[in-house]
């Protein structure tokens, strides 16, 4: 299957480049190449910067023609992330997907979204409303509180 070959190629690249991108740690499920976990560091100068957030990545068999399903496992207060399910509203995971994207570049895009929230397409309406009404302080304090409550303090070392 093309998707399996592509995922093994990405897995080898992740292993080879380990440590080069300190903001992202991609881990493949050892029993299923279609299931991955990512640990991403919150971007600097955001309320997320102290946190490390876990993403669950489920890759469909049609990958890379179809985008992976990516969701936050770690609770996060962000306008483009559903608070209960962790679903992410990001164009490249829906209509703007291209087979040129890799799991690594998807993680990069999620980090960019954390730094630049899109309040006009919220999955978390409370968060979106804070930003749209200009209550940046309210948004920042809620996001920081949830980062401190839910985001793991350090990236665990993994030999996977």
Backbone torsions as a table, in degrees:
resi	resn	phi	psi	omega
1	UNK	NA	138.3	-178.4
2	UNK	-63.5	-37.9	-178.1
3	UNK	-64.3	-39.8	-179.8
4	UNK	-64.9	-44.0	179.2
5	UNK	-63.0	-42.7	179.8
6	UNK	-63.1	-43.9	-179.0
7	UNK	-66.3	-37.7	176.8
8	UNK	-65.1	-37.0	177.0
9	UNK	-63.4	-46.3	178.3
10	UNK	-63.5	-38.3	179.0
11	UNK	-61.0	-44.6	178.6
12	UNK	-62.9	-40.3	178.3
13	UNK	-63.8	-41.4	178.8
14	UNK	-62.2	-42.9	179.3
15	UNK	-64.7	-42.8	-177.6
16	UNK	-67.0	-41.0	-175.0
17	UNK	-91.7	8.1	-176.9
18	UNK	-49.0	129.0	178.0
19	UNK	91.3	-15.2	179.7
20	UNK	-73.3	-35.7	177.7
21	UNK	-110.4	94.8	-173.4
22	UNK	-72.1	-9.2	-179.7
23	UNK	-85.7	-14.6	-174.0
24	UNK	-132.8	130.9	171.1
25	UNK	-124.0	113.0	-179.6
26	UNK	-101.7	128.3	-178.7
27	UNK	-126.7	128.3	178.7
28	UNK	-91.9	138.5	174.0
29	UNK	-62.5	126.9	-174.5
30	UNK	-67.8	-17.3	-179.0
31	UNK	-104.3	-8.3	-175.6
32	UNK	-151.4	108.0	-177.7
33	UNK	-63.3	-15.7	-178.9
34	UNK	-89.0	-2.1	178.8
35	UNK	-119.1	125.4	-178.9
36	UNK	-131.2	158.8	171.8
37	UNK	-125.4	138.6	174.4
38	UNK	-122.2	141.2	170.7
39	UNK	-113.5	118.6	-178.4
40	UNK	-118.5	141.7	177.2
41	UNK	-86.1	139.4	175.5
42	UNK	-63.9	140.3	-177.4
43	UNK	-66.9	148.3	178.5
44	UNK	-60.4	150.2	179.1
45	UNK	61.9	31.1	173.0
46	UNK	-131.8	164.8	177.1
47	UNK	-68.2	-5.4	-178.1
48	UNK	-96.8	-3.6	-168.3
49	UNK	-62.7	-24.4	-179.8
50	UNK	-84.5	-7.8	-171.2
51	UNK	-103.7	159.5	168.7
52	UNK	-122.5	125.4	-172.0
53	UNK	-112.8	136.9	179.4
54	UNK	-95.0	132.6	175.3
55	UNK	-113.8	140.5	171.4
56	UNK	-101.0	129.0	-178.4
57	UNK	-120.7	118.0	175.1
58	UNK	-111.5	122.1	-174.7
59	UNK	-102.1	123.8	179.0
60	UNK	-72.9	158.9	-178.6
61	UNK	-67.1	-17.5	178.9
62	UNK	-84.2	-2.4	178.8
63	UNK	-58.9	139.8	8.7
64	UNK	-93.1	10.8	178.4
65	UNK	-73.8	-22.1	-179.6
66	UNK	-122.4	139.6	-177.4
67	UNK	-69.6	154.9	174.2
68	UNK	-72.0	158.3	173.0
69	UNK	-92.1	121.8	-176.8
70	UNK	-124.7	132.5	177.0
71	UNK	-144.7	154.3	175.8
72	UNK	-76.8	130.7	170.5
73	UNK	-88.9	-38.7	177.4
74	UNK	-73.7	133.0	175.9
75	UNK	-62.7	136.7	-179.3
76	UNK	-146.7	142.1	177.9
77	UNK	-100.9	99.5	-176.1
78	UNK	-150.6	140.3	-175.3
79	UNK	-62.5	-27.2	-175.3
80	UNK	-100.9	16.2	177.9
81	UNK	-128.4	125.8	178.9
82	UNK	-67.9	126.6	-172.1
83	UNK	-64.0	-38.6	-176.7
84	UNK	-84.1	-43.2	-173.4
85	UNK	-94.4	-20.5	-176.4
86	UNK	81.5	2.5	178.5
87	UNK	-57.3	142.5	-177.3
88	UNK	-112.9	130.3	174.6
89	UNK	-93.8	100.6	-177.7
90	UNK	-145.5	124.7	-172.9
91	UNK	-55.6	-36.3	-177.6
92	UNK	-70.7	-16.0	176.5
93	UNK	-91.0	-0.4	-179.2
94	UNK	-127.9	-100.5	-170.7
95	UNK	-81.4	-27.3	-174.8
96	UNK	-96.6	18.4	-179.5
97	UNK	-64.9	143.7	173.9
98	UNK	-138.2	142.7	177.6
99	UNK	-61.9	-11.5	177.5
100	UNK	-70.6	-22.9	178.9
101	UNK	-69.9	145.8	174.0
102	UNK	-117.4	171.9	177.6
103	UNK	-62.3	-36.1	177.9
104	UNK	-63.2	-46.4	-178.2
105	UNK	-69.9	-28.9	174.2
106	UNK	-63.9	-42.7	177.6
107	UNK	-61.9	-40.5	176.4
108	UNK	-58.2	-43.9	-178.6
109	UNK	-65.6	-36.7	177.7
110	UNK	-65.7	-41.0	177.1
111	UNK	-62.3	-41.4	178.1
112	UNK	-62.7	-38.6	178.4
113	UNK	-63.9	-37.6	177.8
114	UNK	-61.3	-37.6	-178.7
115	UNK	-77.0	-25.4	-175.6
116	UNK	-133.0	75.6	-178.6
117	UNK	-63.5	146.6	177.9
118	UNK	-106.6	92.5	-174.8
119	UNK	-68.5	-15.9	-177.3
120	UNK	-83.7	-10.1	175.5
121	UNK	-130.1	64.0	-173.2
122	UNK	-80.9	143.1	165.8
123	UNK	-98.1	-23.1	174.0
124	UNK	-109.2	95.3	-174.0
125	UNK	-64.0	-36.6	178.6
126	UNK	-59.8	-44.9	-179.9
127	UNK	-67.3	-45.7	178.5
128	UNK	-59.2	-40.7	179.8
129	UNK	-64.6	-39.0	177.3
130	UNK	-58.3	-47.6	-178.3
131	UNK	-67.8	-43.5	-177.9
132	UNK	-66.1	-30.5	179.9
133	UNK	-86.5	2.1	177.3
134	UNK	84.2	10.5	179.3
135	UNK	-87.7	68.0	-178.1
136	UNK	-65.0	-35.0	179.7
137	UNK	-64.1	-41.9	177.4
138	UNK	-62.6	-45.4	177.6
139	UNK	-60.0	-49.1	-177.5
140	UNK	-59.4	-44.9	-176.3
141	UNK	-68.8	-38.7	176.9
142	UNK	-66.1	-44.9	-179.8
143	UNK	-62.2	-42.4	179.5
144	UNK	-65.8	-41.5	179.5
145	UNK	-60.0	-47.0	-179.5
146	UNK	-69.2	-32.5	176.4
147	UNK	-62.0	-46.1	-179.2
148	UNK	-68.0	-34.8	-179.8
149	UNK	-74.5	-39.5	-166.8
150	UNK	-112.6	-31.5	-173.5
151	UNK	-80.1	130.9	-178.1
152	UNK	-60.5	148.3	-173.3
153	UNK	-74.9	-29.3	-178.6
154	UNK	-146.8	155.6	179.2
155	UNK	-77.9	121.3	178.6
156	UNK	-68.9	145.7	176.0
157	UNK	-76.6	137.3	-179.4
158	UNK	-136.2	140.7	178.1
159	UNK	-97.8	4.8	-178.5
160	UNK	-67.4	NA	NA
